[in-house]
Amino acid sequence: MLNEKTLIKNLLKYGPWAFGAGLCLFLALYFLFPGKNTRDLAGKKPNILLITIDTLRPDYLSAYGFTRHKTENIDKLAKNGTVFDSAYCDVTWTTPAMASTLTGTYSYKHQLRSMYQSLPASAKTAAEALETAGYTTAAVIGSFPLAAVYKLDQGFAVYDDAFTEAIFVGPRTPQDVANQWGDTINERKQLFFKKIVNKSRRPDKDVSAIAIRMLEGFSMEEANNKPFFLWVHYFGPHDIPDLRLNRMDNWKIHAADYAGKVLDTDKAVGDLLSALNASKFRDNTLVIFHADHGESLWEHGFVGHGVYLYEDNLRIPLIMKWPGRIPKGKRVPALVGNIDIAATILDAARVRDEEMERVMDGKSLFPAIDKGKQIHDSLYFETYLCAHDLHAEIINTNDGNQLKVGIYCRGVLEKPWKYIKTGFSPLFDAPDRVIPPTIQAQVEKDELFNLTQDPAELHSLAQNPGNANGPIMQNLIRLLNQYTTPGKADAGKNRRQVTKDQLDKLRSLGYVK
């Protein structure tokens, strides 16, 4: 790498002619072969475009090997940028996964684990750091799970979450419902269910149209020296359940339509990328393309996300493009996560934020791109979606009745090994519901998979801890505890102690003997 200070010092020793000729050569080399130093010399910070696709599996993109169709626009982005082949989310449903993405911390730190919680003000986002550093910040959001009520709008000067259609369709016409986020879980639960059957999403083409208008607005700004950070979220591949149909029929429709939805989203993303390429921002914009989580399409007998921590839900696409800085056509095998996106954004913008750096779990992706560095030996992941009444585990009781029980799933990945722990959690929307220890024990489960030998995760090796895999599993259990212990706020550990009176009541109801 050229050391400009040393070069100039040496040229000065040989007189003005040599200095002038050498300086011309130096500048020519510097700008003919652009790289990070070019941008440092110019002093111009990059614009940053973060594209989030809801519920997108990487193996449904032709850039990741899908053959039934060509996702031409995302393919083009991949060919002109770098593709990460082993990228993971830390939570398998939208709201907490994007809280992790924007803060660079695991969810046990930022503490947004429920659909009825908001990101605390103490959890600083990359948008806040960029806004403080002089960036223009804006977001276009495709669906209610990322609406401003969840406080992921922290740091965004403009946060467009005006939705036009319903996430759950039915016989009625969607109406406007005000975003009145109450103080209690019950008030928030009511708002959530009102929103999803009313105006709670918008088509991908509309998301692109609004984002393109924002790009045009950035271009027309008088100051125009301010770089921008634009986050654009698409909802297209997500399922749109029909309340008039049963769950199995909805699953069948979604699984059959999923590939076509991905193709439609590719077209909408292409409109945005074409507008960027036609703008004056083309050569100095870092594009980060990713998904919040994946989607199960009949794997493990399930269609959807958020319930499990299997590969179909955890693996995400991640593609980065930055002309002159990020190599074209490169593939990175290193283990990376959504938690790395915030650190990468701040690194690219040359923004130091000590407050974020003290707590961030994520790391900049540039060492993995530039040097092939393995930036993580392991990753942590979790889901508390089934700690909601809507998704709770249904357990048969002694008297023939059924009881809804909250559960969590937490796990660690240290390739090729993955360990998943499932256990009891109080329900966020029914925290006082008494669950006897015998029923709590019924939902507890350990799973251990060798992803090289069993990529579909069909054969757990956790049933015989005394066998050859026993030491591996114990090591992963210790690793999981190392991740979660510092959080001091793990809902899964808050097991309620059942009093004698409660136990007598449970016996009278037939829940325990």
C-alpha positions as CSV (number, residue, x, y, z in Angstrom):
1,M,0.0,0.0,0.0
2,L,1.3,3.5,-0.9
3,N,2.6,5.6,2.0
4,E,2.0,9.1,0.8
5,K,4.1,10.8,3.5
6,T,7.1,8.7,2.8
7,L,6.8,9.0,-1.0
8,I,6.5,12.8,-0.8
9,K,9.5,13.1,1.6
10,N,11.7,11.0,-0.8
11,L,10.6,12.9,-3.9
12,L,11.5,16.2,-2.3
13,K,15.2,15.1,-2.0
14,Y,15.5,14.9,-5.9
15,G,14.3,18.4,-6.7
16,P,11.2,20.1,-8.1
17,W,11.1,18.2,-11.4
18,A,11.2,14.8,-9.8
19,F,8.8,15.9,-7.2
20,G,6.3,17.1,-9.8
21,A,6.6,14.1,-12.0
22,G,6.4,11.7,-9.0
23,L,3.4,13.5,-7.6
24,C,1.6,13.2,-10.9
25,L,2.4,9.4,-10.9
26,F,1.2,9.1,-7.4
27,L,-2.1,10.8,-8.0
28,A,-2.7,8.8,-11.2
29,L,-2.1,5.5,-9.4
30,Y,-4.2,6.6,-6.5
31,F,-7.3,7.3,-8.6
32,L,-6.8,4.6,-11.3
33,F,-6.8,1.9,-8.5
34,P,-9.5,3.1,-6.1
35,G,-9.8,1.6,-2.7
36,K,-10.3,2.7,0.9
37,N,-7.4,5.1,0.8
38,T,-9.0,6.9,-2.2
39,R,-12.0,7.7,-0.2
40,D,-9.9,8.8,2.8
41,L,-8.0,11.1,0.5
42,A,-11.2,12.6,-1.0
43,G,-12.7,12.9,2.5
44,K,-16.1,12.0,1.2
45,K,-18.1,9.6,3.3
46,P,-20.2,7.1,1.5
47,N,-24.0,7.0,1.2
48,I,-25.5,3.9,2.7
49,L,-28.5,2.0,1.4
50,L,-29.7,-0.9,3.6
51,I,-32.2,-3.2,1.8
52,T,-34.1,-5.6,4.1
53,I,-36.2,-8.3,2.6
54,D,-38.7,-9.9,5.0
55,T,-38.8,-13.7,5.2
56,L,-36.3,-14.3,2.4
57,R,-34.4,-17.6,2.2
58,P,-31.1,-17.4,0.4
59,D,-31.7,-20.7,-1.4
60,Y,-34.6,-19.1,-3.3
61,L,-32.2,-16.6,-5.0
62,S,-30.3,-17.7,-8.1
63,A,-27.2,-16.0,-6.7
64,Y,-27.3,-18.7,-4.1
65,G,-28.0,-21.5,-6.5
66,F,-31.8,-21.5,-7.1
67,T,-32.6,-22.8,-10.5
68,R,-36.4,-22.6,-11.0
69,H,-36.1,-18.9,-11.8
70,K,-33.6,-16.1,-12.1
71,T,-33.7,-13.3,-9.6
72,E,-32.0,-11.1,-12.1
73,N,-31.7,-7.9,-10.2
74,I,-30.4,-9.4,-7.0
75,D,-28.1,-11.5,-9.2
76,K,-26.7,-8.4,-10.7
77,L,-26.1,-6.9,-7.3
78,A,-24.2,-10.1,-6.3
79,K,-22.1,-10.1,-9.5
80,N,-21.1,-6.5,-8.8
81,G,-20.5,-7.1,-5.1
82,T,-19.6,-9.7,-2.5
83,V,-21.8,-12.5,-1.4
84,F,-21.7,-14.1,2.1
85,D,-22.4,-17.8,2.0
86,S,-22.7,-18.4,5.7
87,A,-24.8,-15.5,7.1
88,Y,-27.3,-15.9,10.0
89,C,-29.9,-13.9,11.8
90,D,-30.0,-14.0,15.6
91,V,-33.8,-14.1,16.0
92,T,-36.2,-15.9,13.6
93,W,-38.9,-13.2,13.4
94,T,-38.8,-9.6,12.3
95,T,-39.1,-7.1,15.1
96,P,-36.3,-8.4,17.4
97,A,-34.1,-9.5,14.5
98,M,-34.1,-5.9,13.1
99,A,-33.5,-4.5,16.5
100,S,-30.4,-6.6,16.6
101,T,-29.4,-5.5,13.1
102,L,-29.7,-1.8,13.9
103,T,-28.0,-1.9,17.3
104,G,-25.4,-4.6,16.6
105,T,-26.3,-6.4,19.8
106,Y,-28.0,-9.7,20.5
107,S,-31.6,-9.6,21.7
108,Y,-30.8,-10.5,25.3
109,K,-29.0,-7.2,25.4
110,H,-31.4,-4.9,23.6
111,Q,-34.3,-6.7,25.3
112,L,-36.9,-6.5,22.5
113,R,-38.2,-10.0,22.6
114,S,-42.0,-9.6,22.4
115,M,-44.4,-8.3,19.8
116,Y,-45.7,-6.1,22.6
117,Q,-42.4,-4.5,23.6
118,S,-40.5,-1.6,22.1
119,L,-36.8,-1.0,21.7
120,P,-35.6,0.9,24.8
121,A,-34.2,4.3,24.3
122,S,-31.0,3.1,25.9
123,A,-30.4,0.8,23.0
124,K,-28.6,3.0,20.5
125,T,-29.0,2.4,16.8
126,A,-26.6,2.9,13.9
127,A,-29.0,5.5,12.5
128,E,-28.5,7.6,15.7
129,A,-24.8,7.4,15.4
130,L,-24.9,8.4,11.7
131,E,-27.3,11.2,12.3
132,T,-25.0,12.6,15.0
133,A,-22.1,12.3,12.5
134,G,-24.0,14.5,10.0
135,Y,-25.8,11.9,7.9
136,T,-29.3,12.5,6.5
137,T,-31.3,9.5,7.8
138,A,-34.5,8.0,6.4
139,A,-36.5,4.8,6.3
140,V,-39.3,3.3,4.2
141,I,-41.0,0.4,6.0
142,G,-43.1,-2.3,4.4
143,S,-45.1,-3.7,7.3
144,F,-46.4,-3.1,10.9
145,P,-43.9,-5.3,12.7
146,L,-41.4,-2.6,12.1
147,A,-43.7,0.4,12.7
148,A,-42.5,3.4,14.7
149,V,-44.4,2.1,17.8
150,Y,-41.6,-0.4,18.2
151,K,-39.1,2.5,18.4
152,L,-36.8,1.2,15.7
153,D,-37.2,4.7,14.3
154,Q,-34.6,6.0,16.7
155,G,-32.2,8.2,14.7
156,F,-34.3,8.4,11.6
157,A,-35.3,11.9,10.6
158,V,-37.9,10.5,8.3
159,Y,-39.6,7.1,9.1
160,D,-42.3,6.3,6.5
161,D,-44.5,3.6,7.9
162,A,-47.8,4.6,6.2
163,F,-49.4,1.2,5.3
164,T,-52.3,0.6,2.8
165,E,-53.2,-3.1,3.0
166,A,-53.8,-5.8,5.7
167,I,-51.4,-8.5,6.7
168,F,-54.3,-10.8,7.4
169,V,-56.9,-10.7,4.7
170,G,-60.6,-11.4,5.2
171,P,-64.1,-10.4,4.2
172,R,-63.9,-6.8,5.2
173,T,-62.2,-3.8,3.7
174,P,-59.1,-2.6,5.8
175,Q,-59.6,0.7,7.7
176,D,-57.1,3.1,9.2
177,V,-56.2,2.4,12.8
178,A,-54.2,5.0,14.7
179,N,-50.9,3.9,16.1
180,Q,-51.8,4.3,19.8
181,W,-49.3,2.2,21.6
182,G,-50.7,1.8,25.2
183,D,-48.8,1.4,28.4
184,T,-50.0,-2.2,29.2
185,I,-49.5,-5.5,27.4
186,N,-53.3,-5.8,26.9
187,E,-53.5,-2.4,25.2
188,R,-50.6,-3.2,23.0
189,K,-52.0,-6.6,22.2
190,Q,-55.3,-5.0,21.1
191,L,-53.5,-2.6,18.8
192,F,-51.4,-5.4,17.3
193,F,-54.5,-7.4,16.3
194,K,-56.4,-4.3,15.1
195,K,-53.5,-3.4,12.9
196,I,-52.8,-6.7,11.2
197,V,-56.4,-7.1,10.0
198,N,-56.4,-3.5,8.8
199,K,-53.8,-1.3,7.2
200,S,-50.5,-2.9,8.2
201,R,-48.4,-3.5,5.1
202,R,-47.9,-2.1,1.6
203,P,-46.9,-3.7,-1.8
204,D,-43.2,-3.8,-2.6
205,K,-43.6,-1.7,-5.7
206,D,-45.0,1.1,-3.5
207,V,-42.0,0.8,-1.2
208,S,-39.7,1.2,-4.1
209,A,-41.6,4.2,-5.5
210,I,-41.3,6.0,-2.1
211,A,-37.6,5.1,-1.7
212,I,-36.9,6.4,-5.2
213,R,-38.6,9.7,-4.4
214,M,-36.4,9.9,-1.4
215,L,-33.3,9.4,-3.5
216,E,-34.5,12.2,-5.8
217,G,-35.0,14.4,-2.7
218,F,-31.5,13.7,-1.5
219,S,-30.2,14.7,-5.0
220,M,-32.1,18.0,-4.9
221,E,-30.9,19.1,-1.5
222,E,-29.1,22.4,-1.6
223,A,-26.5,21.4,1.0
224,N,-26.0,18.1,-0.8
225,N,-22.7,17.6,0.9
226,K,-24.4,15.5,3.5
227,P,-24.3,11.8,2.9
228,F,-27.5,9.8,3.4
229,F,-28.4,6.5,5.2
230,L,-31.6,5.1,3.7
231,W,-33.2,1.9,5.0
232,V,-35.7,0.2,2.8
233,H,-37.8,-2.7,4.0
234,Y,-39.8,-5.0,1.7
235,F,-42.5,-7.4,3.0
236,G,-43.2,-9.3,-0.3
237,P,-42.1,-12.9,0.5
238,H,-44.0,-13.0,3.7
239,D,-47.3,-15.0,3.9
240,I,-50.6,-13.1,3.8
241,P,-53.0,-15.5,5.6
242,D,-56.7,-15.5,4.7
243,L,-58.8,-15.6,7.9
244,R,-61.5,-17.5,6.0
245,L,-59.2,-20.5,5.5
246,N,-57.8,-22.9,8.0
247,R,-54.1,-23.0,8.9
248,M,-53.2,-25.9,6.7
249,D,-54.8,-24.4,3.6
250,N,-52.9,-21.1,4.2
251,W,-49.7,-23.0,4.6
252,K,-50.2,-24.8,1.2
253,I,-51.0,-21.5,-0.6
254,H,-48.0,-19.7,0.9
255,A,-45.6,-22.6,0.1
256,A,-46.8,-22.8,-3.4
257,D,-46.6,-19.1,-4.0
258,Y,-43.3,-18.4,-2.2
259,A,-41.0,-18.6,-5.2
260,G,-43.3,-16.2,-7.2
261,K,-43.3,-13.7,-4.3
262,V,-39.5,-13.7,-4.2
263,L,-39.5,-13.0,-8.0
264,D,-41.9,-10.1,-7.5
265,T,-39.7,-8.6,-4.8
266,D,-36.7,-9.0,-7.0
267,K,-38.4,-6.8,-9.6
268,A,-39.2,-4.1,-7.0
269,V,-35.6,-4.2,-5.7
270,G,-34.5,-3.8,-9.3
271,D,-36.5,-0.6,-9.7
272,L,-34.7,0.9,-6.6
273,L,-31.2,-0.2,-7.7
274,S,-31.8,1.1,-11.2
275,A,-32.8,4.5,-9.8
276,L,-29.6,4.4,-7.7
277,N,-27.4,3.5,-10.7
278,A,-29.0,6.4,-12.7
279,S,-28.3,8.9,-9.9
280,K,-25.2,10.8,-9.0
281,F,-24.9,8.6,-5.9
282,R,-24.0,5.5,-7.9
283,D,-20.2,5.5,-7.4
284,N,-20.2,6.3,-3.7
285,T,-23.0,4.3,-2.2
286,L,-22.5,1.2,0.0
287,V,-25.5,-1.2,-0.7
288,I,-26.1,-3.8,2.0
289,F,-28.8,-6.4,1.0
290,H,-30.0,-8.9,3.5
291,A,-33.1,-10.6,5.0
292,D,-34.4,-10.3,8.6
293,H,-34.8,-14.1,8.8
294,G,-35.6,-17.1,6.6
295,E,-38.8,-19.3,6.2
296,S,-39.7,-22.9,6.7
297,L,-41.4,-24.4,3.7
298,W,-42.5,-27.8,5.2
299,E,-39.2,-28.5,6.8
300,H,-39.9,-30.2,10.2
301,G,-43.6,-30.3,9.2
302,F,-44.0,-26.5,9.4
303,V,-44.5,-23.5,7.2
304,G,-43.5,-20.1,8.7
305,H,-40.9,-18.7,11.0
306,G,-40.2,-17.6,14.5
307,V,-41.1,-20.9,16.2
308,Y,-37.9,-22.9,15.6
309,L,-34.2,-22.3,15.3
310,Y,-33.5,-24.6,12.3
311,E,-31.4,-23.6,9.3
312,D,-34.3,-22.7,7.1
313,N,-35.3,-20.0,9.5
314,L,-31.8,-18.9,10.6
315,R,-29.8,-18.6,7.4
316,I,-30.2,-15.4,5.5
317,P,-28.8,-13.9,2.3
318,L,-26.2,-11.1,2.7
319,I,-24.8,-9.2,-0.2
320,M,-22.6,-6.0,-0.2
321,K,-21.7,-3.7,-3.1
322,W,-19.5,-0.6,-2.9
323,P,-17.8,0.4,-6.2
324,G,-14.1,0.7,-5.8
325,R,-14.1,-0.7,-2.3
326,I,-15.8,-4.1,-2.3
327,P,-14.6,-6.7,-4.8
328,K,-16.9,-7.8,-7.6
329,G,-18.0,-11.4,-7.7
330,K,-16.4,-12.5,-4.5
331,R,-17.9,-15.1,-2.1
332,V,-17.1,-15.1,1.6
333,P,-17.4,-18.4,3.5
334,A,-16.8,-16.8,6.9
335,L,-19.5,-17.2,9.6
336,V,-21.3,-13.8,9.9
337,G,-24.5,-12.5,11.3
338,N,-27.1,-9.7,11.1
339,I,-25.5,-8.4,14.2
340,D,-22.5,-7.4,12.1
341,I,-24.4,-5.0,9.9
342,A,-24.4,-2.0,12.3
343,A,-20.6,-2.3,12.9
344,T,-20.0,-2.5,9.1
345,I,-22.1,0.6,8.5
346,L,-20.2,2.6,11.1
347,D,-16.9,1.3,9.8
348,A,-17.7,2.3,6.2
349,A,-18.9,5.8,7.4
350,R,-15.7,6.2,9.5
351,V,-17.9,6.9,12.5
352,R,-16.6,6.0,16.0
353,D,-19.3,5.7,18.6
354,E,-17.8,4.5,21.9
355,E,-21.3,4.0,23.5
356,M,-22.2,1.5,20.8
357,E,-18.8,-0.1,20.6
358,R,-18.9,-0.9,24.3
359,V,-21.9,-3.1,23.9
360,M,-21.9,-4.3,20.3
361,D,-21.6,-8.0,19.7
362,G,-21.2,-7.5,15.9
363,K,-18.0,-6.8,14.1
364,S,-17.2,-5.0,10.8
365,L,-17.5,-7.3,7.8
366,F,-14.6,-5.7,6.0
367,P,-11.8,-7.9,7.5
368,A,-13.8,-10.9,6.3
369,I,-14.0,-9.4,2.8
370,D,-10.5,-8.0,2.6
371,K,-8.5,-10.7,4.3
372,G,-10.8,-13.7,4.5
373,K,-10.8,-13.3,8.3
374,Q,-13.1,-15.5,10.4
375,I,-14.6,-12.8,12.5
376,H,-16.8,-15.1,14.7
377,D,-16.0,-18.5,16.0
378,S,-19.6,-19.0,17.1
379,L,-23.0,-17.2,16.9
380,Y,-25.9,-17.1,19.4
381,F,-29.6,-17.1,18.4
382,E,-33.0,-17.3,20.1
383,T,-36.7,-16.9,19.7
384,Y,-39.4,-16.1,22.3
385,L,-42.2,-16.0,19.8
386,C,-43.8,-19.0,21.5
387,A,-43.8,-17.1,24.8
388,H,-46.9,-15.4,23.4
389,D,-50.4,-16.8,23.9
390,L,-51.0,-16.9,20.1
391,H,-48.0,-19.2,19.5
392,A,-47.8,-21.0,22.8
393,E,-47.3,-24.8,23.1
394,I,-50.5,-26.7,23.8
395,I,-50.1,-29.4,26.5
396,N,-52.7,-32.0,27.4
397,T,-53.4,-32.1,31.1
398,N,-54.4,-35.0,33.4
399,D,-58.1,-34.1,33.2
400,G,-58.2,-34.2,29.4
401,N,-58.1,-30.4,29.0
402,Q,-55.4,-28.4,27.2
403,L,-53.1,-25.7,28.6
404,K,-51.2,-23.1,26.7
405,V,-47.5,-23.0,27.9
406,G,-44.9,-20.4,26.9
407,I,-41.6,-21.6,25.6
408,Y,-38.3,-20.2,24.5
409,C,-35.7,-21.6,22.2
410,R,-32.0,-20.6,22.5
411,G,-29.0,-21.9,20.7
412,V,-25.4,-21.6,19.6
413,L,-23.7,-22.4,16.3
414,E,-20.0,-23.5,16.3
415,K,-19.7,-25.2,12.9
416,P,-20.3,-27.9,12.2
417,W,-22.2,-28.2,15.5
418,K,-25.4,-26.6,16.5
419,Y,-27.0,-26.9,20.0
420,I,-30.6,-25.8,20.7
421,K,-32.2,-25.6,24.1
422,T,-36.0,-25.4,24.4
423,G,-37.5,-24.5,27.8
424,F,-40.4,-23.0,29.7
425,S,-41.0,-19.2,29.7
426,P,-43.8,-17.2,31.3
427,L,-46.1,-15.8,28.6
428,F,-45.6,-12.1,27.9
429,D,-49.4,-11.6,27.6
430,A,-50.3,-13.9,30.5
431,P,-47.4,-13.7,33.0
432,D,-49.4,-14.7,36.0
433,R,-50.6,-18.0,34.5
434,V,-49.5,-20.7,36.8
435,I,-47.8,-23.6,35.1
436,P,-46.9,-26.6,37.3
437,P,-43.3,-27.9,37.3
438,T,-44.4,-31.2,35.7
439,I,-45.9,-29.4,32.7
440,Q,-42.9,-27.0,32.5
441,A,-40.7,-30.1,32.2
442,Q,-42.7,-31.4,29.3
443,V,-41.6,-28.6,27.0
444,E,-37.9,-28.9,27.9
445,K,-35.7,-30.3,25.1
446,D,-32.1,-30.4,24.0
447,E,-31.1,-30.8,20.4
448,L,-27.6,-31.3,18.9
449,F,-26.9,-31.4,15.2
450,N,-23.8,-31.9,13.0
451,L,-24.7,-29.7,10.1
452,T,-22.1,-31.3,7.8
453,Q,-23.5,-34.8,8.3
454,D,-27.1,-33.8,8.8
455,P,-27.8,-30.5,7.0
456,A,-31.6,-30.9,7.2
457,E,-31.3,-31.3,11.1
458,L,-33.4,-34.5,11.1
459,H,-31.4,-36.5,13.6
460,S,-30.6,-34.9,17.0
461,L,-27.6,-36.3,18.7
462,A,-28.6,-35.0,22.1
463,Q,-30.5,-38.1,23.3
464,N,-27.3,-39.9,24.4
465,P,-25.1,-37.4,26.2
466,G,-22.8,-40.2,27.4
467,N,-21.7,-41.1,23.9
468,A,-18.9,-39.6,21.9
469,N,-20.8,-36.4,21.3
470,G,-21.3,-35.8,25.0
471,P,-18.2,-33.6,25.4
472,I,-19.2,-31.6,22.4
473,M,-22.7,-31.0,23.7
474,Q,-21.4,-30.0,27.2
475,N,-19.0,-27.5,25.5
476,L,-21.9,-26.0,23.6
477,I,-24.0,-25.7,26.7
478,R,-21.2,-23.8,28.4
479,L,-20.9,-21.6,25.4
480,L,-24.6,-20.9,25.5
481,N,-24.4,-20.0,29.1
482,Q,-21.5,-17.7,28.4
483,Y,-23.6,-15.8,25.9
484,T,-26.7,-15.4,28.0
485,T,-25.3,-14.9,31.5
486,P,-24.1,-11.3,31.0
487,G,-27.6,-10.3,29.9
488,K,-29.1,-10.6,33.4
489,A,-32.5,-10.5,31.8
490,D,-33.3,-13.9,30.3
491,A,-37.0,-14.4,30.4
492,G,-36.4,-18.2,30.2
493,K,-34.8,-18.3,33.6
494,N,-37.7,-16.6,35.4
495,R,-39.5,-19.8,36.4
496,R,-42.3,-19.1,38.7
497,Q,-42.3,-20.9,42.1
498,V,-45.6,-22.6,42.7
499,T,-46.9,-22.0,46.2
500,K,-48.8,-24.7,48.3
501,D,-52.1,-23.0,47.7
502,Q,-51.5,-22.8,44.0
503,L,-50.4,-26.4,44.0
504,D,-53.7,-27.4,45.7
505,K,-55.7,-25.4,43.2
506,L,-53.8,-27.1,40.3
507,R,-54.6,-30.5,41.9
508,S,-58.3,-29.7,42.1
509,L,-58.2,-28.7,38.4
510,G,-56.6,-32.0,37.5
511,Y,-53.3,-30.4,36.2
512,V,-51.2,-32.3,38.7
513,K,-51.7,-35.4,40.8
